[in-house]
Amino acid sequence: MTGRPKVWTEDKLNQVKFLMNYNSMSEIGKLFDTTKNAVLGALYRDKVKNGYVPPPDSKYTGRKNLYSERKRNFTWLSVYPMLLGY
């Protein structure tokens, strides 16, 4: 494996999973000297690694290509009045 060393070991993840029953994520983040979002991200990546597949209709699944939506609705007639200063 190249890149950054693995920060979240199995032992750390097991400790976080145990602490989840008694502490908030921000408290757990402080215990591990990191942020709550780093803890949540590590738990989510572990869940995906173990076979979790997010539902395809979730608004959080995949990136939306907003550029293609704008491009499809673009016409010169909609911009022309602005170019003339109307």
NUPA-329222 format. One record per residue: residue number from 1; residue in one letter; x, y, z of N, C-alpha, C in turn. Coordinates in Angstrom, 1 decimal. Example, Ala and Ser with C-alpha at 12.3 -4.5 7.8 and 13.67 -1.06 7.14 Angstrom:
2
- k|r|n_c1|n_c2|n_c3|ca_c1|ca_c2|ca_c3|c_c1|c_c2|c_c3
- 1|a|13.2|-5.7|7.8|12.3|-4.5|7.8|13.2|-3.3|7.8
- 2|s|12.8|-2.2|7.1|13.7|-1.1|7.1|12.9|0.0|7.9
***
This chain:
86
- k|r|n_c1|n_c2|n_c3|ca_c1|ca_c2|ca_c3|c_c1|c_c2|c_c3
- 1|m|0.8|-1.2|0.0|0.0|0.0|0.0|0.9|1.2|0.0
- 2|t|0.6|2.1|-0.9|1.4|3.4|-1.0|0.6|4.5|-0.4
- 3|g|1.2|5.6|-0.2|0.5|6.8|0.4|0.6|6.9|1.9
- 4|r|-0.4|7.4|2.5|-0.3|7.6|3.9|-0.4|6.3|4.7
- 5|p|0.2|6.3|5.9|0.1|5.1|6.7|-1.4|5.0|7.3
- 6|k|-1.8|3.7|7.5|-3.1|3.5|8.1|-3.2|4.0|9.5
- 7|v|-4.1|5.0|9.7|-4.2|5.6|11.1|-5.2|4.8|11.9
- 8|w|-6.3|4.4|11.3|-7.4|3.7|12.0|-7.1|2.2|11.9
- 9|t|-6.5|1.6|13.0|-6.3|0.2|13.0|-7.6|-0.5|13.5
- 10|e|-7.6|-1.8|13.4|-8.8|-2.6|13.8|-9.0|-2.4|15.3
- 11|d|-7.9|-2.3|16.1|-8.0|-2.1|17.5|-8.6|-0.8|17.9
- 12|k|-8.2|0.3|17.2|-8.8|1.6|17.4|-10.3|1.6|17.0
- 13|l|-10.6|1.0|15.9|-12.0|0.9|15.5|-12.9|0.2|16.5
- 14|n|-12.3|-0.9|17.0|-13.1|-1.6|18.0|-13.3|-0.8|19.3
- 15|q|-12.3|0.0|19.7|-12.4|0.9|20.8|-13.5|1.9|20.6
- 16|v|-13.5|2.5|19.4|-14.5|3.5|19.0|-15.9|2.9|19.1
- 17|k|-16.1|1.7|18.5|-17.4|1.0|18.5|-17.9|0.7|19.9
- 18|f|-17.0|0.4|20.8|-17.3|0.2|22.2|-17.7|1.6|22.9
- 19|l|-16.9|2.6|22.6|-17.2|3.9|23.2|-18.5|4.6|22.7
- 20|m|-18.9|4.2|21.5|-20.1|4.7|20.9|-21.3|4.5|21.8
- 21|n|-21.3|3.5|22.6|-22.5|3.2|23.5|-22.6|4.2|24.6
- 22|y|-21.5|4.8|24.9|-21.4|5.7|26.1|-21.0|7.1|25.9
- 23|n|-20.5|7.4|24.7|-20.0|8.8|24.5|-20.5|9.3|23.1
- 24|s|-20.5|10.6|23.0|-20.9|11.2|21.7|-19.6|11.1|20.8
- 25|m|-19.9|11.4|19.5|-18.8|11.3|18.5|-17.7|12.4|18.8
- 26|s|-18.2|13.6|19.2|-17.2|14.6|19.5|-16.3|14.3|20.7
- 27|e|-16.9|13.6|21.7|-16.2|13.2|22.9|-15.1|12.1|22.5
- 28|i|-15.6|11.2|21.6|-14.7|10.1|21.1|-13.5|10.8|20.3
- 29|g|-13.9|11.7|19.5|-12.8|12.4|18.7|-11.8|13.1|19.6
- 30|k|-12.3|13.7|20.7|-11.3|14.3|21.6|-10.4|13.3|22.3
- 31|l|-11.0|12.1|22.6|-10.2|11.0|23.2|-9.1|10.5|22.3
- 32|f|-9.4|10.5|21.0|-8.4|10.0|20.0|-7.6|11.2|19.4
- 33|d|-7.8|12.4|19.9|-7.1|13.6|19.4|-7.4|13.8|17.9
- 34|t|-8.6|13.8|17.6|-9.1|14.0|16.2|-10.5|14.6|16.2
- 35|t|-11.1|14.8|15.1|-12.4|15.4|15.0|-13.5|14.3|15.0
- 36|k|-14.7|14.8|15.3|-15.8|13.8|15.2|-16.0|13.3|13.8
- 37|n|-15.8|14.2|12.8|-16.0|13.8|11.4|-14.9|12.8|11.0
- 38|a|-13.7|12.8|11.5|-12.7|11.8|11.2|-13.2|10.5|11.8
- 39|v|-13.8|10.5|13.0|-14.2|9.3|13.6|-15.4|8.7|12.7
- 40|l|-16.3|9.6|12.4|-17.5|9.1|11.6|-17.0|8.6|10.2
- 41|g|-16.1|9.2|9.6|-15.5|8.8|8.3|-14.9|7.4|8.4
- 42|a|-14.1|7.2|9.5|-13.4|5.9|9.7|-14.5|4.8|9.9
- 43|l|-15.5|5.1|10.7|-16.6|4.1|10.9|-17.3|3.8|9.6
- 44|y|-17.6|4.8|8.8|-18.3|4.6|7.5|-17.4|3.8|6.5
- 45|r|-16.1|4.1|6.4|-15.2|3.4|5.5|-15.1|1.9|6.0
- 46|d|-15.1|1.7|7.3|-15.1|0.3|7.8|-16.4|-0.4|7.4
- 47|k|-17.5|0.2|7.5|-18.8|-0.4|7.2|-18.8|-0.7|5.7
- 48|v|-18.3|0.2|4.8|-18.3|-0.1|3.4|-17.3|-1.3|3.1
- 49|k|-16.2|-1.3|3.8|-15.2|-2.4|3.6|-15.8|-3.7|3.9
- 50|n|-16.7|-3.7|4.9|-17.3|-5.0|5.4|-18.6|-5.3|4.6
- 51|g|-18.9|-4.7|3.5|-19.9|-5.1|2.6|-21.1|-4.2|2.5
- 52|y|-21.2|-3.1|3.2|-22.3|-2.2|3.2|-22.4|-1.5|1.8
- 53|v|-23.5|-1.5|1.2|-23.7|-0.8|-0.1|-24.8|0.2|0.2
- 54|p|-24.5|1.5|0.0|-25.6|2.5|0.2|-26.7|2.4|-0.9
- 55|p|-28.0|2.7|-0.5|-29.0|2.5|-1.5|-28.9|3.4|-2.7
- 56|p|-29.2|3.0|-3.9|-28.9|3.8|-5.1|-29.8|5.0|-5.1
- 57|d|-30.9|5.1|-4.4|-31.8|6.2|-4.5|-31.5|7.3|-3.4
- 58|s|-30.4|7.0|-2.7|-30.0|8.0|-1.6|-29.5|9.3|-2.2
- 59|k|-29.9|10.4|-1.6|-29.4|11.7|-2.2|-27.9|11.8|-1.9
- 60|y|-27.3|11.0|-1.1|-25.9|11.1|-0.8|-25.0|10.1|-1.6
- 61|t|-25.7|9.3|-2.5|-25.0|8.4|-3.3|-24.5|9.0|-4.6
- 62|g|-23.2|9.0|-4.9|-22.7|9.5|-6.1|-22.7|11.0|-6.2
- 63|r|-22.0|11.5|-7.2|-22.0|12.9|-7.4|-23.0|13.3|-8.5
- 64|k|-23.6|14.4|-8.3|-24.5|14.9|-9.3|-23.7|15.8|-10.2
- 65|n|-24.0|15.6|-11.5|-23.3|16.4|-12.5|-24.1|17.6|-12.8
- 66|l|-24.0|18.7|-12.1|-24.8|19.9|-12.3|-24.4|20.6|-13.6
- 67|y|-23.2|20.5|-14.0|-22.8|21.2|-15.2|-23.6|20.7|-16.4
- 68|s|-23.8|19.4|-16.5|-24.5|18.9|-17.7|-26.0|19.3|-17.6
- 69|e|-26.6|19.5|-16.4|-27.9|19.9|-16.3|-28.0|21.4|-16.8
- 70|r|-27.1|22.2|-16.4|-27.1|23.6|-16.8|-26.9|23.7|-18.3
- 71|k|-26.0|22.9|-18.9|-25.6|22.9|-20.3|-26.9|22.5|-21.1
- 72|r|-27.6|21.5|-20.6|-28.8|21.1|-21.3|-29.9|22.1|-21.4
- 73|n|-30.0|22.9|-20.4|-31.0|24.0|-20.3|-30.6|25.3|-20.9
- 74|f|-29.3|25.4|-21.4|-28.8|26.6|-21.9|-29.2|26.9|-23.3
- 75|t|-29.6|28.1|-23.6|-29.9|28.5|-25.0|-29.4|29.9|-25.1
- 76|w|-29.0|30.3|-26.3|-28.5|31.7|-26.5|-29.6|32.7|-26.4
- 77|l|-30.8|32.2|-26.6|-32.0|33.1|-26.5|-32.2|33.5|-25.0
- 78|s|-31.8|32.7|-24.1|-32.0|33.0|-22.7|-30.9|34.0|-22.2
- 79|v|-29.8|34.0|-22.9|-28.6|34.9|-22.5|-28.6|36.2|-23.3
- 80|y|-29.2|36.1|-24.5|-29.1|37.3|-25.5|-29.6|38.6|-24.9
- 81|p|-30.7|38.6|-24.2|-31.2|39.9|-23.6|-30.2|40.4|-22.6
- 82|m|-29.6|39.6|-21.8|-28.6|40.0|-20.8|-27.4|40.7|-21.5
- 83|l|-27.0|40.1|-22.7|-25.8|40.6|-23.4|-26.2|42.0|-24.0
- 84|l|-27.4|42.2|-24.3|-27.8|43.5|-24.9|-28.1|44.5|-23.8
- 85|g|-28.2|44.1|-22.5|-28.4|45.0|-21.4|-29.9|45.2|-21.1
- 86|y|-30.7|44.3|-21.5|-32.2|44.4|-21.2|-32.5|43.8|-19.8
***
